[in-house]
């Protein structure tokens, strides 16, 4: 067991040594081993030319060998001596650094000189004199190389800092995207649970509803309410804004409609009460467009109020088309606004379509909007198929027109008179 432990410790020490050298090669050199050798070759040629100019004895192969040896030795020695000066306060860090450069220059010169004499088979008799004579060159090479390497280190650190900042921005963007997606999923879930699961049906009429969600939740709301005594409440609305804020405002609207509609004397009275509640509770600038109508099945009449919502579409049994244009102000902006009922007679064969702007504003590749005319065409082509057939025809026509890319929620209620 002791022998095994000793071997493992030896392996760890060996791995640590290798890691230190790899760290030196990859971090200190910065520009890479090949670039280091090129720098040293250029430096050797410059020194050789300088010696030639001043008339000193100079041999280019010897200069190359000597300079490359010193440069590689100095890079390792200076890098591993960083602990002596790296964390020292000024000016001690620079004083120690200069001392390290001189010591490394002399040491590297001695080693390079010995290697030179050995490789080129020269005598070692004047080794000490040669070391002293070449020490200034060794120190110069070490100094130049250290300055160049320091510049490379600075560039590398700037690059790595930029990379870290970029990575942080990417991670922040990913986090925001994940948060946004989670918010959209939550908003869609809220919206889905607020919409009616079943549509009430009454004799003599067919009612069909549909909701096509978009990627960005906009807060569409619709409901069909059985008010009793042969009366049916039709409500469709669009909340301003998008995302979770719109979904929560929609939830507030849905609760208010369900609470106030059964006891409201008229659609106008309901809109007035909803407007008061929303003005007191929603944030400034937020509002709701809403169409609310009450179908009287006995009288075959529609009493309605349009609070700034899309115009309803009525296709008569004889093929004529109506877009009742009476409407009042949106809900939630001004508490003093008043509302007034309108009335529409319903006859056999009539078709009433209530929509949100996601239907009308669905756009194709040329940025053309679906609009009322295409809506009318879809209704007329499917008018013999009943409310459910007309609903499907409208959804299909819109989806084909915008290639399935809904930028806004699309909701509709279709009512046909038998």
C-alpha positions, 0 to 999 in steps of 0.5 A: 500500500505504501509503495502504491501511494509513493508511485501515485505521488510520483505520477502526480508530481510528474504530471504537475511538472508537465502541466507547468511546462505546458502552461509556460508554452501556451500562456507565457509565449502567447504567440506560439513556439514557432513565432518565438523562434522566428522572433529569436532568428530575427533578433540574432540577425540584427545582433549579427549585423550590429556586430558587423557594423561596429567591426566586432567578430561575428559568425552568423550560425553561432549567433543564431545558435546562441540567441535561440538557446538564450531566448528559449532558456530565458522564456522558461526561467523568467516565466517560472520566476514570476512569483518573485515580482508579479505581486510586489508593489511598485517600484519593487516589482520593477527593481526585482524584475530587472534583477531577474532579467540580469540573473537570467541573462547571465545564467542563460548565457552560460548554458548557451555558451556551454551548449555552443562549445559542445555542439561546435566542438570548441575548447572549454579552456576559455569558457569563463572569459567567453561567458563574461564577454557574451553576458551583455548579449545574453542579457540584451536578448533576455531583455528584448525577448521579455519585453516582446513576450510581455507585449504578447501577454498583454495582447493575450490578456486583452483578447481573453478578457474580450472573450470572457466579456463576449461569453458573458454577454452570450450567456446573459442573452441565453438567460434572457431568451430562456426567461422570455420563453418561460414567460411566453409559456406561462402566459400561453398557459394562463390564456389557454385556461381562461378560454372556454372549454365548451361553447354553449348552444341554443336552439335556432343558432349555431356557435363556434369559436377558435383561437390560434395562438401566436409566438408572442402572447397578445392577450386575446380573450373571448367567451360565450355566456349562457345568460338564461331566458334564451339570451346568449352573451358574446364577448371578444376582446384584445388586451394591449401589450404582450407577454405575461403582462397582457395575460394577467390583464386578460385574466382580470378582464375575464373575471370581471366579465363573468362577474358582471355580465349576468346582472348587467342591464345591457351591453353598454352598462357592462362596458361602463362598469368594466371601464371603471374597474380597469381604469382603477386597476390597470397601469397607465397606458394599458387598455382593452378593446372589447365587443360585447353582444347579447343575442335574444333568441326569442326576438332574434336580435343582437344588442351590442356595444363595441368598445374600440374593437374590430368591426363585426362582420354580418353576411346576410342570408341574401348575400348582402354584407354588413360591417356595423360601424357604431362603436365607443372608446376603448376600456381602461383609459378614461373613466368618464367615457360613456357607452351606448347600445346598438341593435341588429336584427337577425334573420334566417341564414345570417352569419355573424363573425366576431374577430380580433386583429390577429385575423385581419392583420395576418400578413403574407410574404409581401406584407399584405394584410388578410383584411375584411375582403378575404374574410368575407370571401372565406365566409361566403365560400363556406356559408352552407357548412354551418358555424363550425365549417365557416370557422374552419374555412376562416382559419384555413384561409388565414393560415394559408395566406400568412403561411402559418406565421401568426404574428398576433393571436387570432381569435374568432366567434362565428354565429349562424342563424338557422 
